[in-house]
Amino acid sequence: MLLIGEKKFRAKQIYRWLHVKYADSFSQMSDLSENLRAKLEENYTIGSLKQVKKLVSKIDNTTKYLFELDNNCIIESVFMQYSYGNTVCISTQAGCRMGCTFCASTLDGVEKSLSPSEMLSQVYEIEKDKGETVSGVVLMGSGEPLDNYDNVIKFIKLINSKEGKNMGQRHITLSTCGLINKIYELADEDLQITLAVSLHAPNDMIRNRIMPVSKANPMDKLLQACRDYVAKTNRRITFEYSLIKDVNDSAENAKELAEKLKGLLCHVNLIPVNDVKERDYVRSTNEAVKRFEGILTSRGIETTVRRKLGSDIDAACGQLRKRYKDEKR
C-alpha cells in the first residue's frame, strides 16, 4: 500500500469501511478527514462488480446473479436460503479450463482468475442487494478454486478476518475437481474449511471420459490424497457425485464407489445432473438416484441427495452465463 503519512489506526478504519460497511466510495468514509479521503481518491480505487442480470426463483427465493468485472468478463453467483442461514455460491474464475463434460462453465475455457477482492465483492454485493446477512460461502461457481490457489487462500483469510466479515471457516466450503498436489498444499494451510472433491465416477475409465483432469490426477492417488488430508486436518471430506443417466448411475457403479470409499471419513453428496444440451447428457431418473443412494447408505457411506434449488432460473453452474454470452454474441 502506498504510504500517505497517516497513522496506523486509519488503516483499520478504512478496512472496516470496506469489509464491514461495504463502502462503494471513499467519500462515504465519514470518520476520515476530507484531506485523507481526497488522498485515497487520488491514489486508489474501490473495486466493484456491475450487476448485469438477476433472476429470482419463485419456488424457493434462490437468486442468481450475473456480474461484470472491470475487464468485461462475466461471472455468476448464487444466493441460497436454508433453514440454518443464507449461503452464497461464488465463482473463483471467469469460466474454467478443467473441461468437465457435464458442466457448462467449461464450454468457453477460462478468461480470468479472480482476485480476492472480486471474490469478496460477490458476497458483499449480494448482501447489499438482498438486505440479508450471508453466513456461509461455497466456492463452487465457475472456475477451479485450486487453479487460482493463492488468491483463494487470501479470500478465505480475508472473509474470516475478525476485523472484517468474520465468517467462520467451518462455514466455508471449497470444491475442487481433484488437483492432487494442491490438496496436499491445502492440507498444510491449517484451515477449518470443508473440502468438497468432485468425484463423479467410481473408476478412472469413466472419470477420464467425463473429467479430463483425472488423467493427470488418477483416482487411486486422489483418494490417497483425500485420506492424507483427513489425517492431517481431522476434517471430513465431501465427495460430489453428479448422476448422469447411463454413464455413472448404475447399481454396479454405486457398489464400486462404496468399496473405494470404505473406511474414509467422508460424506457423499449425490447431484442429479442438470441437462447440458451441448453435451447430450441427461439427468438420472428418480428411481436410479434412490437406488444409488440406498446402495451407498447400506454399505456405511453417509449419503444425501442435493436438494435442487432454483430449478426455474437455470441456477446450475455456467448455464445463465453461457446463455448471456451467446445472446451478446
Secondary structure as GFF3:
##gff-version 3
##sequence-region A 1 329
A	DSSP	alpha_helix	8	19	.	.	.	ID=ss1
A	DSSP	three_ten_helix	26	28	.	.	.	ID=ss2
A	DSSP	alpha_helix	34	43	.	.	.	ID=ss3
A	DSSP	beta_strand	50	56	.	.	.	ID=ss4
A	DSSP	beta_strand	63	68	.	.	.	ID=ss5
A	DSSP	beta_strand	74	82	.	.	.	ID=ss6
A	DSSP	beta_strand	85	90	.	.	.	ID=ss7
A	DSSP	beta_strand	93	95	.	.	.	ID=ss8
A	DSSP	three_ten_helix	104	106	.	.	.	ID=ss9
A	DSSP	beta_strand	110	113	.	.	.	ID=ss10
A	DSSP	alpha_helix	116	130	.	.	.	ID=ss11
A	DSSP	beta_strand	136	139	.	.	.	ID=ss12
A	DSSP	three_ten_helix	145	148	.	.	.	ID=ss13
A	DSSP	alpha_helix	149	159	.	.	.	ID=ss14
A	DSSP	three_ten_helix	169	171	.	.	.	ID=ss15
A	DSSP	beta_strand	172	176	.	.	.	ID=ss16
A	DSSP	alpha_helix	180	187	.	.	.	ID=ss17
A	DSSP	beta_strand	194	198	.	.	.	ID=ss18
A	DSSP	alpha_helix	204	210	.	.	.	ID=ss19
A	DSSP	three_ten_helix	212	215	.	.	.	ID=ss20
A	DSSP	alpha_helix	219	233	.	.	.	ID=ss21
A	DSSP	beta_strand	237	243	.	.	.	ID=ss22
A	DSSP	alpha_helix	251	261	.	.	.	ID=ss23
A	DSSP	beta_strand	266	272	.	.	.	ID=ss24
A	DSSP	alpha_helix	286	298	.	.	.	ID=ss25
A	DSSP	beta_strand	303	305	.	.	.	ID=ss26
A	DSSP	alpha_helix	319	328	.	.	.	ID=ss27
###
